[in-house]
């Protein structure tokens, strides 16, 4: 009995048919498999975006790290803000 797996499973009949394909037929076969997989991927539910945090939440976590004082925390904040503002607007981290 065949083991159930996710994805494409080749049957004996398909295997025998593919063995007889010439180059053009094999290209069509592979293209058909790829196209079906692509369509299945498009119809699959999209993954939820990861949670984001604002700059203040990130800075609070950074300040809690041992060895990070007010001066270093301010430099880190300026670097983060500079990076986020390059796009013209403030973004969540």
Beta strands, then each sheet from edge to edge (+ up, - down):
end
